[in-house]
Amino acid sequence: MLTQKRCIPLDDYTLSIVINCYCFLGRVDFGFSIFGGFFKRGILPNTATFTTLLKGLFREHKIHEAQGFFKKIIYEKLCVPDKITYGTVIDGLSKAGNTSMAIQVLRFMEKGGRCRPDTAAYSTIIDGLCKDKMMDQALSLLHEMIEKGIAPDVITYSCLVRGLCNLSKWKDVEKLLTEMKAYNIVPDVVTFNILIDALCKEGQLADVRRIFDKMAASGLSPDVQSHNILINGYMKKMKVEPAMNLFQGIRHKGLTPNVVTYTTVLQGLFSVRRYLTAIEAFDEMRVAGLKPNFHTYTVLLDGLCKNSHAEEALQFLHKKEVDGVDCQITMYNIVLDGLCKCGKLDSARHLFYSLSSKGLDPNVTTYNTMINSLFSEGLLQEAKVFIKKMGDKRRCVEAFLSLSDEKSGYLAVFNAIHDSFRDCGNDPSLLKIVEKFAPKMGNNSLNVRERGSYT
């Protein structure tokens, strides 16, 4: 081995580092291979090594394997788990939605006596319960930890506040905030952001402004995420001016707008048809050295198309291809839809047929867009060609079922689908189409029903 040639000692410390690297890279299987080397060399793994492997299994969502490995550690007494080990298992189980098993681990800690549950362990499970909307159990666990003398912290309460906000239980939120004050637990920026986000989703923007003021009174300054949430709230209510004032004032507060900030602003500006201002914001973002992400690009393309600038969106898409940006099929679907809706069917066709040269496969949405457009233009024969191109029976059915009810020519397209299914027997997918569209086909409905059954 290279380590032996270079006289690098193969002790538990060195091997544990290698295992940690493999687990971090998502190759816990290699980590276990190195783990086997411990025993071959007569080296006893320490608790940290076992914990690293557990963390690697949970990170790769190998929950069953992680549970089995943890049980093996306990029953065979391979090591003495510490708080980090238990915390790793509780966190992994809770994030996987297996809070009942996480609670069992908590109970085992209590009985074991060597390593008692702490605030972090309780908070992790409470967070999992809140995400699963099991608020009664979460609040019960909060009261349990208080009774046992384990002090909840701001993280514990923030998890509960988020859970209650998601269920719009505002009175319970108020009680919880009052309880925090009684225990001298001061809400932090994360807590306030949870409240701001929930209130924005409820459209209670006046209350959000009061929370902003309350943060300042508490000695806390709203961070970039706070601003992003409120900007998004204003934009969704079409209150563009206050949103833009907030956006333009971010830097004056010593904060730097991030990609989420600009993407939120773009989406809002496009929604009120302020196309030029949106483009200026996008250019400003690039000048600031921020790299647009996938969501930013989809917002930009969608905004251009919905503001009757589909050809500009197409040019932008081509430019991104040249720049080496990974333009996924979703982006092409947006532009295809925009071109079709503004009557640029030839450009849409050209873009569709260029997909294969870009290594992209059309999906259901791609075909739906083209078929709907051809249908609207009365080009039924070409629509039939696209249906046959789909090949996949399920995608073909989805495309047909997505057609708007007011469109005409159902029989022609149905016949095309029937021809594609000719050898499929008594197909339930085809009968599903018959059930939806036979009433719309008038005198042809009997013929359609007969063709829908092959027996």
C-alpha positions, 0 to 999 in steps of 0.5 A: 500500500502507498501508506506503507511505502511512505511509512505512514502509520496505519493506526486508528487515527489514520484509518478513521480519517480515511473512513470519514472522507469516504462517508463525506463523499457518499461512499459509506460502502468503502468506509466499511471496507476500511473498517474491516481493516481495523480488525485485520490489523488488530486495531480496536475502532473507537466510538468516533469511528462507529459514529462516523459510519452511522452518520454515513449510513444516514447521509445516504438514506440507508436507514434500515442499515443504520438501525441494524448497525446501531443495534449491533453496536449496543447488543455486542458492546462494540463501543460505548456510545457517547452523546454524539453517537446518540445524537447522530442516530436520533437526528438520522431517524427524526429526519427520516420521519421515524420519530417513534424509533428516535423516541425509543433511542431517547428512552434507552438513553434514559435507562442506560444511565451512561449518557443522559438525553440533553436539550439537543436530543429532545429538540431534534425529536421535537423538530421531527414531530413538528415536521410530521405535524404531530404537535400534541406529541411535540408539546408533550415532549417539551413539557416532559423535558422541562419536568425532568430539569432539561432546559429547552433553548431557543432552537427548541422553541423555534421548532415548535413555533414553526410547527404551530405556524404551519398549522395556523395555530396563532393562539398557541404561537402566542402562548409559546412566545409568552412561555419563552419570555417567562423562561428568559429565552429570547427569540433570535433572528431564526425565530422571527424569520419563521414568524415573518414567513408564516404571516406573509403566507397568511397575507398579514403584512401589517403584522410582519412590519410590526415584527420587523420593528419588534426585532429592532427593539429586541436588539436584533437586526433583520438579516437577508433572509428576513428581507427576502421573505418580506419582499416575497410577501409584498410581491405576492400581494402585488405591492411592488413599491414597498417590495422595491423600497425594501430591496433597494434599502438592503445595502444601506443596512450593511447587508448584501442581497443574495441569489434568492433576493434577486430571484424573488424580485425578478419573479415579482416584477415579471408578475406585474409586467415590469419587464424592463425593470426585471431585466435591469435587476438581472443585469445588476445581479450578474454585475454584483458577481452573483451566479444565477441558479436553476430557479433564477433561470426558470423565473427569467425564462418564464417571465420573458415568455409571459410578458410576450418576449418568447423569442428573447427567451429563446435567444437567452436560452441559446446564449446559455448553451454557448456559455456551458450552462446545463439547460435542462428540459424544464427550461426548454419546456418553458420557452416552447410553451411561450413560443406556442402561445405567442403564435411562433409555432415554426420556432417551437417546432425547430426547438423541439426537433433540436432537443435530441442534438442537445442530448435531451429527451422530451417529457410529458410536458414537452409533448403536451405543449406541442400537441395542445398548440397543434390542436389549437391551430387545427393541425390534427394530422400533425398532432397525431404524428406527435402522439405516435412519437411519444411511444410510451403509452402512459405519456400518450394518455397523460397528453390526451387527458391534459387537453382543454375541454373546449378543444375540438377534434377529440375523435381524430386524436383518440383514433391516433391513440387507439392505433398506437394501442392496437395490440394492447388488449383491453387497456384500462388507460384507453378506457380512462380516456373514453370515460372522460371524452366520450360524452364530448364526441356526440354521435361518435361516442358509441363508436369510441366506446366500441373501439375502447374495448378489444374483447 
